[in-house]
Every structure is written in structure tokens, then in C-alpha cells.
Amino acid sequence: MQIGLCQIVSTPDPEANLPLVRDGVAAAAERGAEVVVFPEATMACSGARWSELAEPLDGPWAERVRRIAAEAGVVVVVGMFTPAGDGRVRNTLLVTGPDVETHYDKIHLFDAFGYQESKFVAPGERPVTFTVADVTLGVATCYDVRFPGLFTALAEQEASVVLLPASWGAGPGKREQWELLVRARALDSTSWVVACDQADPVTVGREPVGAAPCGIGVSTVVDPWGRVHSRLGTEPDCLVVDIDPGVVEEARRTNPVLANRRF
């Protein structure tokens, strides 16, 4: 399976971010991608007024993404914000494309490192998987990577690939934590982990917004043995990788940590 990672720097304006989605999908599809992944907060970057910008899944922003996916003939996974009904929003991954339509609401909210996402984001409740070309893929978002149980739950639902859009906060040691956690979750779940982060806004001359986690780049693809398959730098870029689900079968047979768990 060919998976594209579009490492972008989104703006506070949802309309301005749609061309980033269109151009990223076109570039990845041209290189053979069947699934194209964008970061968390692609609709509007961290620090934007999400409560004012959130739209339902049948709203105009999501519909534009659906058209982009349909025209390219690929499945697109993209971070957006949907109304939660209590004055907050949900941090949502829209998953859309040929024969695929689902969404995931971020379960673990980033109440850490001096930030409190739960003030304006309501948590999701359920893991989500979907199937493309007989391959089951799971999804998770950014801070979810610190919680191994979600990744093992996705593996129990037969996911062999976990897509991880993110807008990772910068700071001392944060890049090292990102790289370690992505690799650890691949080992925990004996799955491929495809982690697509927002590029570092400084690389395009933009300063981060307050304490908001705006991204560090370093989108990373890790195999079920915890080995780094591919990695981007800190600037905007597009990467297309070839994922072999057969590696998952071999890893789970050789290192059956899912079967051997007691807790």
C-alpha cells in the first residue's frame, strides 16, 4: 500500500488551507499514493478560534475535502474541528474517499506542558478503523501517542497500520519524545505507525501562536519492529511510502506481545 504524508503549515483560515489539501493530494496521488494523510488541525492551526470556525461533517469545508479526494481517487485523512454541542468543539479526523467515509474524534486531550485542550475541545469516546484494499487502518491524533492502550486496541481490531496526524508542541526534549513515542507505539501494537506532523511554522517565517502546539515537522514512518522506515525534516514536504502489511503478520507471529499481554 502506498501512503502519502503531507507535512504542511496550516493557517488560521480554513479557506486558505484548502489549497494546501488540494495540492498535497495531487502531489501524493501523482506518486501513487492510495491514502493521503494530513496533520491534525489542517482546517485551522493551533491558536485559531476553533469554536468560531468549527463545521459539521456535512459542512462546506468537509464537502470540499470530499470532492478533492473523489477527484483524485484516493482516501484522505485530514484534521478538522466539528461542533461538540456544549460550546466546545471536537478535534476530528475526517476520513473520506472511494468506498470510505468515517471520522475519529480525538480521545486523549492535551492537558499537559502548560496547555489545556479540554477547555475548548470535548473528548471522543471510541477507536476507529477503516479498510482500504483489504488493509485495515486505525487512526489516532497527536497526544494519543502517549497512551499505548489505544494502539493495542486498534491492533485488536485488526489494524496493521495506524495513521497519526499531529500538531506536536515544540520545547526542550519534545522532538526526542516524539521520535521515541512513535517507535514505541509501533512496537506495542506490532503495527506500522504513520505519523504526520505539522511542519515547524518557523521554517515558513511564521511565529507560533502563544503556547499553542503548532508542530515541529519530523513526520515519521515506523515499521512493526520499531525501525524508522522514512522521516521528513522540519519544513513543509510530501513523502510517499510503500507499506507492506505482510511485515505485520511476521512481526506478530515472531513477537506475539498482543497475545502474551496479561494486563
Secondary structure, 3 states (H helix, E strand, C coil): CEEEEEECCCCCCHHHHHHHHHHHHHHHHHCCCCEEECCCCCCCCCCCCHHHHCCCCCCHHHHHHHHHHHHHCCEEEEEEEEECCCCCEEEEEEEEECCEEEEEECCCCCEECCEEHHHCECCCCCCCEEEECCEEEEECCHHHHHCHHHHHHHHHCCCCEEEEEECCCCCCCHHHHHHHHHHHHHHHHCCEEEEEECCCHHHHCCCCCCCCCCCCCCCEEECCCCCEEEECCCCCEEEEEECCCHHHHHHHHHCCHHHHCCC
